[in-house]
Amino acid sequence: MNRHALIACSFALLLVLPSAANAANGGSWDKQSAGGIVSMGQQLLVGHTLRSPQKIPRGAMLKQIAWKITLLSPPPTGLEIKLCNQHQCLSLPSLTGHLMLKHAMSPSGDFRFIYFVNRQGQLRPPLNVVSNQLTISYR
């Protein structure tokens, strides 16, 4: 093999190896959506669907989620937040954070933030979710 062919093969191999390593190690995706407003307690606010922008490899498992929720005003007393897909929901302990998952959950499909204020009466100020951001890491 001549020197130019060897250099070309080496360069092509360098381009392919990181992709193969990333596929074996997994990947991640990130999405953001606008929220909504709830003015009365005991009502659900279901966020817009967040879905992977790319095809997830078959058999991939979710290993970590990270989220950031921005509200227009401080959270009302009794606010409960869940992140749900078509099969299960996870309770989120705060407006921002991350969780390592110890059980099997698919990183693909539709995810939604669900908000519930566990108290009666009018909310002053109303719960106004400006944005929901979700980062999914999988392997």
N, C-alpha and C positions, 0 to 999 in steps of 0.2 A: 504494500500500500504506500502510495507516495505521501509526502509530507502534507500537501494541501488536502487530500482526502482524509487523512488522519485528523487534521484540525477540524474539518467540517463535521466528521463523525463525533468528535469530542464535544463540539459546540452543540450539536443536535441532542446528544445525550444529556448535557447540562440543562437544556430546555425541557426535556421530558422528565427528568428525575424529580424536580420539585413538585410537579403536578402529581406524579405517582405517590410521592410521600404525603402530600396534602390529602389525597383521596383515601389513603390508608389511615391517616390520623384523624380524619373528619373535616369539619368545616364549621361555618357559622353563617347566620343571616340576621339582618337587622331591618326593622320596619317601624314606622311611626304613623300615627293617625290622630285626627282631631277627636276630641271627646264629646261631651254633651252636657246638658244641664238638668238637674233635678231640684225642684223647689219644695217637695214634701217628703217627709220621712216615710219609711216602709214602702218605697218604690224602687224598682230596679232600674239601673242605667246600664244598658248593654252597649259596649263600645263597638266600633267598626271592626270588621274582620281583618286580621293581620295574617298574611300567608307568605310563605317562602317565595322569593323572586326567582329562585333557580330550582331545578330538579334535585331532590335529595336522593342519594343512593339507597336502593332497597335494603332493608335490614338496619339502617342507621338508627341509633338510639340517642335521644336527647341526654346530654350530660350536665348542662348548666343553662340557667336562664338568668338574664339581667333585665331590669326594668327601670324606667324613670317616668313618673307621672307628675305632670305639672297642673296645679290647681290655680284658679284665679284668686282664691282667698284661702285662709287656713282650713284644714279639714274639719268638718263638723264632728261633734261627739257622736260616737256610735258608727263611724264609717268602717265598713268592711269591704275589702277588695279581693277579688278572685281573678285568676287567669285560667281560662277554660279552653279546652279543645273539644272535639266531638265525643270524647270518651271519659274525660275526668276534669276536675277543677283543682287548682292549688290555691290555698289561702296565702295572700301576700301580707307580710307583717308591717310594711311601711310603704311610703310613696316612692322610695328608691331603694334598690338593693339587688342582691343576686342570691341564687340558691343552687347548690349542687344537688342533683337528683340521684337518689339511690334506687329508684324503681324504674322499670321500663316505661318509656313514654316516647311516642314518635315525634320527631322534629318537624314533620311535614303536616299538612292539613291546615285547618283554620283555627286560629287562636283569637280569643276575645277577652278584653278586660270587662269584668262585671262589678258594678258598684252598688252598694246597698247601705242606706243609713238606718241603723237599727234604733229608731226612736219615732215617736208619734209627732204629728204636727208639721207646721211650716218651717222650712229651713231658712234662717236669716243669718248671713247671706245664703243664697242657694248654693248647692254643690255644683260648681262649674269646672268641668275637666277640660283644660286647654289642650293638652296633648298626652298621648300614651306612647311610650317607646319601648320596644321589646327587642332583645338580642337573644337569639337561640344558638347554642353551641352543641354540636353533635359529633359522634364518632361512629 
